[in-house]
Amino acid sequence: MKIRTNTQLETILRTAFDIEGNSIKDVAKMAGINRNTLYKWNCGAMRFSPDNIDKLLIYFQEHEPARLDRAEKMYDALRGIE
């Protein structure tokens, strides 16, 4: 993964939830994040703390790396980043 700002990481992580995989409920449980907080964040109602961003990144890197990789490639393609 490239060096990214928190805003970029949030966008990539939201994109990962649009790709087929574990539900938000399961991800929240496995990542140790409050489920309601994750739902609110995913619908754009709030920003995530750097700590929660780290938890989600670790979750995706350990449990669903292909999903995270695909989301990052989609993000880069939409923004013309190589």
C-alpha positions, 0 to 999 in steps of 0.5 A: 500500500502506498503512503496515503492521507487519512481521507484517502484511506477512509475512501479506500476502506469505504470502497472495500465495503462495496466489494463482496466480502464479510458484512460490516457487522462481522468486520466490526466484531473482528476489528474490535470497532463498535458496530454502530460507529462503523455503520455511521462512518460507512454511510458518511455520517462521521469521520473515523479516528486514526485509531479506527482507521488503523484497526480496519487496515489491519483487519483487511490486511490480515483477513481480506487482503484481496478486497483491500487491494482491489479497493485501492486499485479502484481508487487509483484508477478513478483518480488516474494514479499509477 
